[in-house]
Amino acid sequence: MKRSADEKSYEKLSPFELKDKLIAMAEKKSERLMLNAGRGNPNWVATVSRHAFFLLGNFAMEEAYRVMSRPGLAGAPVPAGSADRLRQFCLIHSETRGAQFLSDALNHVTDEMGLNDDEFVGEMVDAILGDHYPTPDRALVNAEKIVRAYLNVVMCDSRPPDGTMDIFLTEGGTAAMTYIFNTLRENHLLKKGDKIALGTPIFTPYLEIPVLNDYELVIVDVQQNEEKDWQYTDDEIAKLADPDIKAFFLVNPSNPSSVSIAEDSLQKIADLVQNKRKDLILLTDDVYGTFVNGFRSLAAIAPENTILVYSYSKYFGATGWRLGAIGINRSNVMDKMISALPDDKKKELHERYVTISRDPDSIKLIDRLVADSRTVALNHTAGLSTPQQVMMVLFSLQELLDLESRLYRKEVQEVVKERYNILYSALGEPTVKLACYARYYTTIDIHKLALKRHGAEFAKWLKSSHEPIDFVWRLAKEKDVVLMDGGGFAAPEMSVRVSLANLNKADYDKIGHAISDLLKDYVNEWEAGK
């Protein structure tokens, strides 16, 4: 069979761009329903915190009218006495959804976290109205404390490392990634031609950004082993001992394989940076960590070397809110590396940041990220919009108030687990029972499936006679099912990534059967051509 030239022309596209072509092909057959399990946008929304957000908005407007009431105008609220007024408001509206949560949240931040009640409520009221610039620009004072408490729970399994994590709240995890790449370059922690290690398979932009002419970094793959439950072997971890490798970027739990790094492997990485590679920067994107019980980030185990990226988007069904965070331990090797730069580089950075600090040489990396996010000159307008910060606080408090029962976590995890089981039952393949499996996505290796079901000769023909994207191409064109091409994530060629987050349970039954049916179509073609 002749390889498709049309398919080949699309192979260099990111799987996120290829997806648009697949959707277009699937949508042409309007008489059938297209199933799009490509992009991982969840089809659930966290309700408790959202009810509280909108009710808090009503309270904030009452606070504004207390100060000034003119046609179409109200005043900027004042914090004094606001906590007692919120308590009274919650009593009056006790039958309204969100009122009990607001009351419980206020009690938690004052009784358990020791925050001043008027300062907290005043900050939230002013923030939800959005009538001031974010101050401080990295994160509002109480917002940072609450987000930090949340990250200590979900990223560190309630066992945070010594020291304090500074937080920069960003417009989602993707903005966080962009800021980090840029600031590492601007501060000479990464330069063109440097080697970086990528934990592969990995979220496609991590493959695409480093090779842009902005960076021109050399990528070294540190590969997960499909046969060992997508874990990093000792030999792969040992690659990080190479002093030419400046940074190790990874997604944990991984994307697309959706498996978190085992504790012993995390510890081996931590031991390596503590004993052999004290200068190795670790950048870990841990957005799916909340789907794994007992999850621990590298930020918990190797805090001085780690830049943590987290997004609220998937767990809380909030991709449209664009809520992300960068966390860096206050004591970290990156700051030490900047202070140890050659004099000419120090002078250059002194001039870069001199307009925003009387002591620009002492600005920490986390604050350089903030300044660089607004091209330094606009540093005074930096920061995530304050209503977004309120939503982030309420999401965080939803989890912090639910630590004993973990009702929300259990529900979210059960949703993806049910869909996973249905998919694999329809596919006719056994499920994998791993404590470290997030199940937000699953990766199906089509070549491996072909070998298992139909033998080596067929598997060889499938690989040699078809473009790597042929399976997802035909799945969209012939079966009206859109999946991501795993090869675009540096997963095995002709593997597919299925999002278990964005369709209903019955749809995954159809997807599983569609994959098997298409594989049978290939078998029929192969047998007909013998």
Secondary structure, DSSP 8 states (H G I E B T S, - for coil): ----HHHHHHTTS-HHHHHHHHHHHHHT-TTS--EE--S---S----HHHHHHHHHHHHHHHHHHHH-EETTEE-----TTHHHHHHHHHHHTTTSTTHHHHHHHHHIIIIIT---HHHHHHHHHHHHHT-S--SSSSS-HHHHHHHHHHHHHHTTTT---SS-EEEEEEEHHHHHHHHHHHHHHHTTSS-TT-EEEEEES--HHHHHSTTSTTT--EEEEEEEEGGGTTEE-HHHHHGGG-TTEEEEEEESS-TTT-B---HHHHHHHHHHHHHT-TT-EEEEE-TTGGGSTT---HHHHSGGGEEEEEESTTTTT-GGG-EEEEEEESS-HHHHHHHTS-HHHHHHHHHHHTTT-SSGGG--HHHHHHHHTTTTTTGGG-S--HHHHHHHHHHHHHHHTTTTT-HHHHHHHHHHHHHHHHHHHHHT------TTB--SEEEEEHHHHHHHHH-HHHHHHHHHHS-TTHHHHHHHHHH-EE-EEGGGGTS-TTEEEEESSSS-HHHHHHHHHHHHHHHHHHHHHHHHT-
